[in-house]
């Protein structure tokens, strides 16, 4: 009975670990590309943020007309309009947007690093958790470096640091995926021993 359950679980873990390793490798490649062309990566990140803010602003503005309360509707409309204007400003003036985005990126990296460290300790018995811990520490250090170098570092730093972050995130995914694949092999070996195969 246990053997019948263990074999499909091992196959599922292997399949999921292969996907995780593949996503990790792609993430690392994107990180290397971002580091090779940091100005392009920084501009692309800035434009993406601007476009996302425009979309969010339009969605909020439309949602404002569906609010049943006039007071709540006007507040949602004003927030939507503000979001839309900020998005348009960032798209129209990506250089100024990049300065602001650099500060937001610093804050994001610090907060993301803290959460990654907490998550690493939650995964602690799993082999490969140390890579996630290391990635979280690197994320915090990068955030502090950006904060201290602003605004001079804004032109190149976003692309370079996004690239570094992607490389470490991909590395952590590959490490955890490889550990999961090893666990699946251990399950298969145990099934073979139990069934006498």
C-alpha positions as a LaTeX table, in Angstrom:
\begin{tabular}{lrrr}
\hline
Residue & $x$ (\AA) & $y$ (\AA) & $z$ (\AA) \\
\hline
Unk1 & 0.00 & 0.00 & 0.00 \\
Unk2 & 2.75 & 2.45 & 1.00 \\
Unk3 & 4.71 & 1.52 & $-2.13$ \\
Unk4 & 1.70 & 2.36 & $-4.32$ \\
Unk5 & 1.51 & 5.83 & $-2.78$ \\
Unk6 & 5.28 & 6.48 & $-2.69$ \\
Unk7 & 5.96 & 5.90 & $-6.40$ \\
Unk8 & 3.49 & 8.54 & $-7.71$ \\
Unk9 & 4.71 & 11.00 & $-5.06$ \\
Unk10 & 8.31 & 10.47 & $-6.15$ \\
Unk11 & 7.32 & 11.02 & $-9.82$ \\
Unk12 & 5.42 & 14.21 & $-8.94$ \\
Unk13 & 8.36 & 15.58 & $-6.91$ \\
Unk14 & 10.75 & 14.82 & $-9.79$ \\
Unk15 & 8.49 & 16.57 & $-12.31$ \\
Unk16 & 8.02 & 19.64 & $-10.08$ \\
Unk17 & 11.73 & 19.80 & $-9.25$ \\
Unk18 & 12.58 & 19.72 & $-12.97$ \\
Unk19 & 10.22 & 22.65 & $-13.54$ \\
Unk20 & 11.75 & 24.55 & $-10.60$ \\
Unk21 & 15.28 & 23.93 & $-11.90$ \\
Unk22 & 14.24 & 25.08 & $-15.39$ \\
Unk23 & 12.66 & 28.29 & $-14.06$ \\
Unk24 & 15.77 & 28.86 & $-11.93$ \\
Unk25 & 18.09 & 28.54 & $-14.94$ \\
Unk26 & 15.93 & 30.93 & $-17.01$ \\
Unk27 & 15.90 & 33.40 & $-14.09$ \\
Unk28 & 19.71 & 33.28 & $-13.87$ \\
Unk29 & 20.03 & 33.86 & $-17.65$ \\
Unk30 & 17.74 & 36.90 & $-17.39$ \\
Unk31 & 19.90 & 38.14 & $-14.50$ \\
Unk32 & 23.07 & 37.86 & $-16.58$ \\
Unk33 & 21.40 & 39.72 & $-19.48$ \\
Unk34 & 20.29 & 42.50 & $-17.10$ \\
Unk35 & 23.86 & 42.87 & $-15.82$ \\
Unk36 & 25.30 & 42.98 & $-19.35$ \\
Unk37 & 22.97 & 45.83 & $-20.34$ \\
Unk38 & 22.18 & 47.64 & $-17.06$ \\
Unk39 & 20.92 & 50.87 & $-18.67$ \\
Unk40 & 18.52 & 48.93 & $-20.90$ \\
Unk41 & 17.37 & 46.80 & $-17.96$ \\
Unk42 & 16.87 & 49.89 & $-15.78$ \\
Unk43 & 14.89 & 51.65 & $-18.49$ \\
Unk44 & 12.78 & 48.54 & $-19.12$ \\
Unk45 & 12.00 & 48.13 & $-15.42$ \\
Unk46 & 11.04 & 51.81 & $-15.21$ \\
Unk47 & 8.78 & 51.59 & $-18.26$ \\
Unk48 & 7.16 & 48.39 & $-16.96$ \\
Unk49 & 6.38 & 50.08 & $-13.65$ \\
Unk50 & 4.93 & 53.07 & $-15.50$ \\
Unk51 & 2.74 & 50.87 & $-17.70$ \\
Unk52 & 1.54 & 48.84 & $-14.69$ \\
Unk53 & 0.65 & 52.06 & $-12.86$ \\
Unk54 & $-1.27$ & 53.33 & $-15.89$ \\
Unk55 & $-3.23$ & 50.05 & $-16.06$ \\
Unk56 & $-3.91$ & 50.15 & $-12.30$ \\
Unk57 & $-5.01$ & 53.79 & $-12.53$ \\
Unk58 & $-7.45$ & 53.03 & $-15.36$ \\
Unk59 & $-8.83$ & 50.02 & $-13.47$ \\
Unk60 & $-9.33$ & 52.05 & $-10.28$ \\
Unk61 & $-10.98$ & 54.89 & $-12.17$ \\
Unk62 & $-13.42$ & 52.48 & $-13.84$ \\
Unk63 & $-14.07$ & 50.76 & $-10.50$ \\
Unk64 & $-14.91$ & 54.15 & $-8.94$ \\
Unk65 & $-18.05$ & 54.35 & $-11.07$ \\
Unk66 & $-19.20$ & 50.97 & $-9.73$ \\
Unk67 & $-18.99$ & 52.05 & $-6.07$ \\
Unk68 & $-22.40$ & 52.43 & $-4.47$ \\
Unk69 & $-21.29$ & 55.16 & $-2.08$ \\
Unk70 & $-20.60$ & 58.58 & $-3.63$ \\
Unk71 & $-18.00$ & 59.42 & $-0.96$ \\
Unk72 & $-16.13$ & 56.14 & $-1.42$ \\
Unk73 & $-16.49$ & 56.43 & $-5.20$ \\
Unk74 & $-14.88$ & 59.87 & $-5.35$ \\
Unk75 & $-11.97$ & 58.66 & $-3.16$ \\
Unk76 & $-11.37$ & 55.62 & $-5.39$ \\
Unk77 & $-11.64$ & 57.88 & $-8.47$ \\
Unk78 & $-9.05$ & 60.33 & $-7.08$ \\
Unk79 & $-6.68$ & 57.50 & $-6.16$ \\
Unk80 & $-7.13$ & 56.01 & $-9.63$ \\
Unk81 & $-6.47$ & 59.36 & $-11.25$ \\
Unk82 & $-3.35$ & 59.88 & $-9.13$ \\
Unk83 & $-2.07$ & 56.39 & $-10.02$ \\
Unk84 & $-2.75$ & 57.05 & $-13.71$ \\
Unk85 & $-0.92$ & 60.41 & $-13.63$ \\
Unk86 & 2.11 & 58.93 & $-11.85$ \\
Unk87 & 2.25 & 56.12 & $-14.43$ \\
Unk88 & 2.03 & 58.59 & $-17.31$ \\
Unk89 & 4.77 & 60.73 & $-15.74$ \\
Unk90 & 7.09 & 57.74 & $-15.36$ \\
Unk91 & 6.51 & 56.64 & $-18.98$ \\
Unk92 & 6.97 & 60.22 & $-20.28$ \\
Unk93 & 10.05 & 60.92 & $-18.14$ \\
Unk94 & 11.79 & 57.60 & $-17.47$ \\
Unk95 & 14.94 & 59.33 & $-16.15$ \\
Unk96 & 13.07 & 61.00 & $-13.29$ \\
Unk97 & 11.11 & 57.81 & $-12.81$ \\
Unk98 & 14.35 & 55.86 & $-12.56$ \\
Unk99 & 15.54 & 58.09 & $-9.69$ \\
Unk100 & 12.36 & 57.40 & $-7.73$ \\
Unk101 & 12.35 & 53.76 & $-8.73$ \\
Unk102 & 15.88 & 53.37 & $-7.42$ \\
Unk103 & 14.73 & 54.33 & $-3.92$ \\
Unk104 & 11.72 & 52.03 & $-4.17$ \\
Unk105 & 14.01 & 49.23 & $-5.38$ \\
Unk106 & 16.27 & 49.74 & $-2.35$ \\
Unk107 & 13.29 & 49.47 & $-0.01$ \\
Unk108 & 11.94 & 46.45 & $-1.92$ \\
Unk109 & 15.26 & 44.60 & $-1.78$ \\
Unk110 & 15.55 & 45.14 & 1.97 \\
Unk111 & 11.98 & 43.98 & 2.66 \\
Unk112 & 12.26 & 41.08 & 0.19 \\
Unk113 & 15.54 & 40.01 & 1.79 \\
Unk114 & 13.94 & 39.95 & 5.24 \\
Unk115 & 11.06 & 37.79 & 3.97 \\
Unk116 & 13.47 & 35.51 & 2.11 \\
Unk117 & 15.51 & 34.97 & 5.29 \\
Unk118 & 12.34 & 34.14 & 7.25 \\
Unk119 & 11.28 & 31.73 & 4.49 \\
Unk120 & 14.73 & 30.12 & 4.49 \\
Unk121 & 14.45 & 29.37 & 8.20 \\
Unk122 & 10.99 & 27.88 & 7.57 \\
Unk123 & 12.61 & 25.55 & 5.00 \\
Unk124 & 15.63 & 24.86 & 7.24 \\
Unk125 & 15.46 & 21.07 & 7.37 \\
Unk126 & 15.25 & 20.92 & 3.55 \\
Unk127 & 18.58 & 20.67 & 1.80 \\
Unk128 & 19.34 & 23.88 & $-0.11$ \\
Unk129 & 17.72 & 26.25 & 2.42 \\
Unk130 & 21.11 & 27.89 & 2.94 \\
Unk131 & 21.07 & 29.28 & $-0.61$ \\
Unk132 & 17.78 & 31.03 & 0.10 \\
Unk133 & 19.25 & 32.43 & 3.34 \\
Unk134 & 22.31 & 33.63 & 1.44 \\
Unk135 & 20.09 & 35.20 & $-1.25$ \\
Unk136 & 18.10 & 37.07 & 1.43 \\
Unk137 & 21.26 & 38.44 & 3.03 \\
Unk138 & 22.58 & 39.54 & $-0.39$ \\
Unk139 & 19.23 & 41.21 & $-1.11$ \\
Unk140 & 19.41 & 43.25 & 2.12 \\
Unk141 & 23.01 & 44.25 & 1.45 \\
Unk142 & 22.15 & 45.33 & $-2.11$ \\
Unk143 & 19.24 & 47.41 & $-0.83$ \\
Unk144 & 21.52 & 49.18 & 1.66 \\
Unk145 & 24.15 & 49.79 & $-1.06$ \\
Unk146 & 21.55 & 51.40 & $-3.35$ \\
Unk147 & 20.21 & 53.55 & $-0.51$ \\
Unk148 & 23.68 & 54.84 & 0.34 \\
Unk149 & 24.67 & 55.51 & $-3.31$ \\
Unk150 & 21.48 & 57.34 & $-4.37$ \\
Unk151 & 21.07 & 59.43 & $-6.60$ \\
Unk152 & 24.46 & 59.06 & $-8.31$ \\
Unk153 & 24.04 & 55.32 & $-8.75$ \\
Unk154 & 20.51 & 55.49 & $-10.22$ \\
Unk155 & 21.44 & 55.27 & $-13.91$ \\
Unk156 & 23.15 & 51.87 & $-13.84$ \\
Unk157 & 22.33 & 50.44 & $-10.46$ \\
Unk158 & 18.75 & 49.33 & $-11.10$ \\
Unk159 & 19.73 & 47.09 & $-14.01$ \\
Unk160 & 22.82 & 45.70 & $-12.30$ \\
Unk161 & 21.07 & 44.98 & $-9.01$ \\
Unk162 & 17.99 & 43.51 & $-10.64$ \\
Unk163 & 20.38 & 41.24 & $-12.53$ \\
Unk164 & 22.18 & 40.20 & $-9.33$ \\
Unk165 & 18.88 & 39.58 & $-7.57$ \\
Unk166 & 17.62 & 37.43 & $-10.47$ \\
Unk167 & 20.84 & 35.40 & $-10.49$ \\
Unk168 & 20.61 & 34.64 & $-6.76$ \\
Unk169 & 16.87 & 33.92 & $-6.93$ \\
Unk170 & 17.49 & 31.51 & $-9.82$ \\
Unk171 & 20.38 & 29.90 & $-7.97$ \\
Unk172 & 18.14 & 29.31 & $-4.93$ \\
Unk173 & 15.45 & 27.73 & $-7.14$ \\
Unk174 & 18.00 & 25.42 & $-8.77$ \\
Unk175 & 19.40 & 24.43 & $-5.35$ \\
Unk176 & 15.99 & 23.64 & $-3.89$ \\
Unk177 & 14.92 & 21.82 & $-7.08$ \\
Unk178 & 18.08 & 19.69 & $-7.03$ \\
Unk179 & 17.51 & 18.85 & $-3.36$ \\
Unk180 & 13.90 & 17.86 & $-4.11$ \\
Unk181 & 15.07 & 15.69 & $-7.00$ \\
Unk182 & 17.53 & 13.97 & $-4.63$ \\
Unk183 & 14.70 & 13.33 & $-2.17$ \\
Unk184 & 12.59 & 11.80 & $-4.94$ \\
Unk185 & 15.46 & 9.46 & $-5.82$ \\
Unk186 & 15.70 & 8.45 & $-2.15$ \\
Unk187 & 11.97 & 7.64 & $-2.15$ \\
Unk188 & 12.35 & 5.53 & $-5.30$ \\
Unk189 & 15.31 & 3.66 & $-3.76$ \\
Unk190 & 13.29 & 2.99 & $-0.61$ \\
Unk191 & 10.36 & 1.65 & $-2.69$ \\
Unk192 & 12.68 & $-0.67$ & $-4.60$ \\
Unk193 & 14.15 & $-2.01$ & $-1.34$ \\
Unk194 & 10.68 & $-2.45$ & 0.18 \\
Unk195 & 9.34 & $-4.31$ & $-2.85$ \\
Unk196 & 12.45 & $-6.42$ & $-3.19$ \\
Unk197 & 13.16 & $-4.96$ & $-6.66$ \\
\hline
\end{tabular}
